[in-house]
Amino acid sequence: MDLTDPALLVALVLGILLVVVYARLQPPPRPLPRCQRCGVEMERGEQIVDPEHPEHRFIPGVREAWFTCPQCGTRRQARY
């Protein structure tokens, strides 16, 4: 295998550029939900996994979990 082959170098550069563009096009993570009583950001607790669609636990924005307020202890189910 010749590492100075122009086709190999072009393929490597193109692959790296595609990964960088893909990473840049990803939407930013959703903000943490806020407590309605206190207005404080809630802390994520246990994750909720849908038994019919367990693959959703890996998709940002579709995942669900229980969130707890650190001040008043209110719990809320939300997507993140």
LUMVOMAR-316001 format. One line per field, with one value per residue: residue number from 1; residue in one letter; x, y, z of N, C-alpha, C in turn. Coordinates in pm, 1 decimal, always signed. Example, Ala and Ser with C-alpha at 12.3 -4.5 7.8 and 13.67 -1.06 7.14 Angstrom:
<sites>
n <- (1|2)
res <- (A|S)
n.px <- (+1319.0|+1285.0)
n.py <- (-569.0|-225.0)
n.pz <- (+780.0|+708.0)
ca.px <- (+1230.0|+1367.0)
ca.py <- (-450.0|-106.0)
ca.pz <- (+780.0|+714.0)
c.px <- (+1320.0|+1290.0)
c.py <- (-330.0|+3.0)
c.pz <- (+780.0|+787.0)
</sites>
This chain:
<sites>
n <- (1|2|3|4|5|6|7|8|9|10|11|12|13|14|15|16|17|18|19|20|21|22|23|24|25|26|27|28|29|30|31|32|33|34|35|36|37|38|39|40|41|42|43|44|45|46|47|48|49|50|51|52|53|54|55|56|57|58|59|60|61|62|63|64|65|66|67|68|69|70|71|72|73|74|75|76|77|78|79|80)
res <- (M|D|L|T|D|P|A|L|L|V|A|L|V|L|G|I|L|L|V|V|V|Y|A|R|L|Q|P|P|P|R|P|L|P|R|C|Q|R|C|G|V|E|M|E|R|G|E|Q|I|V|D|P|E|H|P|E|H|R|F|I|P|G|V|R|E|A|W|F|T|C|P|Q|C|G|T|R|R|Q|A|R|Y)
n.px <- (+85.0|+67.2|+136.1|+160.4|-8.5|-218.3|-498.5|-565.1|-493.7|-669.4|-914.1|-891.4|-877.9|-1125.1|-1298.1|-1243.5|-1325.8|-1601.5|-1683.3|-1634.0|-1811.0|-2054.7|-2056.7|-2069.7|-2319.9|-2501.0|-2776.2|-2780.9|-2763.4|-3067.5|-3190.8|-3182.9|-3482.5|-3675.9|-3775.2|-4112.6|-4201.5|-3972.0|-3796.3|-3546.3|-3285.0|-3350.7|-3237.0|-3119.7|-3261.4|-3340.4|-3346.1|-3607.1|-3707.5|-3861.2|-4029.4|-4119.4|-3975.2|-3674.3|-3447.4|-3469.8|-3353.0|-3101.2|-3114.1|-3073.6|-3299.9|-3519.6|-3502.5|-3621.7|-3663.0|-3677.1|-3682.0|-3556.5|-3613.7|-3359.3|-3407.6|-3684.0|-3764.6|-3948.1|-4070.9|-4046.8|-4140.3|-3960.1|-3834.7|-3506.1)
n.py <- (-117.8|+208.9|+498.4|+751.4|+779.1|+969.5|+936.5|+804.9|+998.8|+1206.6|+1080.3|+1046.2|+1315.4|+1408.7|+1242.3|+1326.8|+1594.8|+1557.7|+1439.7|+1649.7|+1846.7|+1713.3|+1696.1|+1966.9|+2035.8|+1922.4|+1968.3|+2194.6|+2078.3|+2026.0|+2267.3|+2224.8|+2139.5|+2378.9|+2436.9|+2496.6|+2619.3|+2723.5|+2817.2|+2719.2|+2533.2|+2195.3|+1874.7|+1586.5|+1270.5|+930.8|+756.0|+715.1|+438.9|+340.0|+43.4|-49.0|+94.3|+88.2|+195.2|+469.4|+582.1|+664.2|+881.8|+1219.5|+1463.6|+1305.6|+1132.5|+1046.0|+1137.9|+1144.0|+1444.3|+1633.6|+1892.7|+2068.9|+2234.0|+2237.3|+1977.0|+1889.0|+1667.9|+1592.1|+1474.3|+1480.6|+1554.7|+1518.9)
n.pz <- (+0.0|-94.3|+67.4|-31.7|-236.2|-441.7|-458.1|-220.7|-30.1|-100.3|-45.3|+232.7|+322.9|+228.3|+375.1|+639.4|+623.6|+574.6|+816.2|+994.1|+893.0|+931.7|+1213.5|+1278.2|+1180.4|+1352.0|+1571.8|+1855.1|+2198.1|+2383.1|+2618.5|+2976.3|+3153.3|+3339.9|+3677.0|+3755.7|+3983.8|+4124.7|+3929.5|+3878.1|+3715.2|+3645.6|+3768.7|+3597.5|+3639.3|+3661.8|+3350.0|+3112.2|+2941.8|+2653.1|+2606.4|+2359.5|+2173.7|+2217.3|+2101.2|+2095.5|+2315.9|+2254.3|+2089.3|+2068.9|+2193.1|+2167.5|+2370.1|+2697.7|+3039.8|+3401.8|+3573.2|+3846.4|+4077.7|+4242.7|+4462.4|+4557.1|+4515.8|+4328.3|+4081.3|+3733.1|+3413.3|+3116.7|+2783.8|+2650.3)
ca.px <- (+0.0|+146.9|+73.0|+169.3|-103.6|-307.3|-637.4|-577.7|-488.5|-795.3|-1019.4|-874.6|-916.7|-1269.1|-1361.5|-1229.8|-1414.2|-1740.3|-1708.0|-1639.3|-1936.6|-2163.3|-2055.1|-2111.7|-2460.8|-2585.5|-2839.0|-2728.8|-2846.0|-3179.7|-3163.1|-3248.2|-3609.1|-3672.8|-3884.1|-4214.5|-4214.1|-3849.5|-3725.3|-3410.6|-3267.2|-3372.2|-3131.8|-3170.6|-3259.4|-3338.8|-3392.2|-3725.8|-3686.2|-3984.6|-4001.6|-4149.0|-3872.8|-3558.2|-3341.9|-3489.4|-3271.6|-2974.3|-3139.2|-3094.5|-3426.5|-3627.1|-3486.3|-3705.3|-3612.3|-3736.4|-3598.6|-3590.2|-3567.5|-3271.9|-3454.2|-3812.0|-3783.2|-4052.7|-4027.5|-4116.9|-4094.9|-3932.5|-3741.3|-3377.8)
ca.py <- (+0.0|+330.3|+606.1|+877.3|+771.7|+1085.6|+895.4|+777.0|+1126.6|+1277.2|+1010.2|+1078.6|+1455.4|+1417.1|+1178.2|+1414.8|+1709.7|+1515.5|+1420.6|+1783.2|+1909.8|+1643.1|+1736.6|+2107.1|+2048.6|+1866.7|+2074.4|+2202.5|+2002.4|+2099.4|+2316.1|+2149.3|+2201.8|+2460.2|+2413.3|+2600.8|+2689.3|+2793.7|+2874.0|+2663.8|+2419.8|+2067.6|+1774.7|+1465.1|+1149.6|+806.8|+764.1|+635.7|+365.7|+286.5|-95.7|-72.2|+162.1|+111.6|+268.5|+613.4|+632.7|+713.6|+993.3|+1345.5|+1529.2|+1205.9|+1063.4|+1095.8|+1107.4|+1217.2|+1554.2|+1672.7|+2025.7|+2055.1|+2313.9|+2196.0|+1833.4|+1858.7|+1580.3|+1614.6|+1395.2|+1569.2|+1504.9|+1588.9)
ca.pz <- (+0.0|-110.0|+143.8|-105.3|-346.5|-435.2|-434.5|-77.4|+40.8|-127.1|+28.4|+374.6|+344.2|+208.7|+490.0|+755.9|+601.3|+592.3|+959.6|+1055.0|+850.8|+1001.0|+1354.6|+1287.2|+1145.3|+1456.6|+1650.7|+1991.6|+2293.0|+2442.1|+2753.7|+3083.3|+3192.7|+3461.7|+3772.5|+3742.6|+4112.0|+4165.4|+3815.8|+3878.8|+3625.1|+3711.7|+3750.9|+3533.7|+3720.6|+3584.6|+3212.9|+3081.2|+2817.3|+2595.8|+2569.2|+2218.2|+2093.0|+2304.2|+2031.1|+2115.8|+2427.1|+2202.1|+1997.6|+2140.9|+2163.8|+2174.4|+2498.8|+2806.8|+3173.8|+3512.9|+3620.1|+3982.8|+4118.7|+4360.2|+4575.8|+4616.4|+4499.2|+4230.8|+3973.0|+3607.2|+3299.7|+3002.1|+2680.6|+2647.6)
c.px <- (+89.0|+75.9|+81.7|+75.6|-201.4|-453.7|-661.5|-580.0|-617.2|-909.6|-1011.0|-920.3|-1067.1|-1345.1|-1356.2|-1320.7|-1560.3|-1775.2|-1719.2|-1769.7|-2055.3|-2171.2|-2103.6|-2260.9|-2554.6|-2647.7|-2779.7|-2818.2|-2956.9|-3141.1|-3236.9|-3379.3|-3592.5|-3794.2|-3983.8|-4229.9|-4093.6|-3779.0|-3581.5|-3402.8|-3279.0|-3258.4|-3193.0|-3154.8|-3256.0|-3401.8|-3512.8|-3703.3|-3819.1|-3957.7|-4030.8|-4043.0|-3749.5|-3446.6|-3354.9|-3402.7|-3136.1|-2990.9|-3163.9|-3223.7|-3544.7|-3620.4|-3576.0|-3644.5|-3694.9|-3636.0|-3649.2|-3534.2|-3479.6|-3320.8|-3579.9|-3841.7|-3893.2|-3995.1|-4111.9|-4056.4|-4074.9|-3839.3|-3613.5|-3293.4)
c.py <- (+123.4|+446.0|+741.1|+878.9|+888.9|+1047.9|+866.8|+906.6|+1206.5|+1211.9|+1040.4|+1221.3|+1471.4|+1354.7|+1265.1|+1535.8|+1673.8|+1494.7|+1555.6|+1853.6|+1844.7|+1687.0|+1880.4|+2125.2|+1990.5|+1980.1|+2078.1|+2123.5|+2090.0|+2149.9|+2230.8|+2217.4|+2279.0|+2427.3|+2528.2|+2680.9|+2780.0|+2865.6|+2825.2|+2550.2|+2290.0|+1971.5|+1647.8|+1346.8|+1027.5|+826.4|+672.6|+570.9|+305.4|+142.9|-125.8|-11.4|+191.1|+189.9|+419.7|+668.4|+686.8|+837.1|+1120.3|+1413.6|+1435.4|+1131.4|+1127.2|+1053.4|+1183.1|+1322.4|+1598.2|+1810.3|+2010.7|+2133.6|+2258.2|+2047.5|+1794.1|+1771.1|+1605.7|+1528.3|+1490.2|+1501.1|+1585.3|+1540.5)
c.pz <- (+0.0|-39.6|+74.1|-225.7|-336.1|-407.8|-286.0|+2.7|+20.5|-49.3|+178.0|+405.3|+329.7|+325.9|+614.4|+741.4|+620.5|+739.3|+1029.1|+1018.9|+920.9|+1148.1|+1371.0|+1260.0|+1250.5|+1538.1|+1792.1|+2087.0|+2350.9|+2580.3|+2856.7|+3118.7|+3323.4|+3547.9|+3760.5|+3870.8|+4139.1|+4050.5|+3804.3|+3777.1|+3702.9|+3679.5|+3692.4|+3627.0|+3631.7|+3447.2|+3194.4|+2945.5|+2773.6|+2552.1|+2422.5|+2126.4|+2178.4|+2234.8|+2050.0|+2228.9|+2380.7|+2113.9|+2079.2|+2096.4|+2170.1|+2307.4|+2604.1|+2940.0|+3276.6|+3557.1|+3756.4|+4012.7|+4242.5|+4481.6|+4640.1|+4598.8|+4402.5|+4120.4|+3850.0|+3498.7|+3181.6|+2904.6|+2689.0|+2533.4)
</sites>
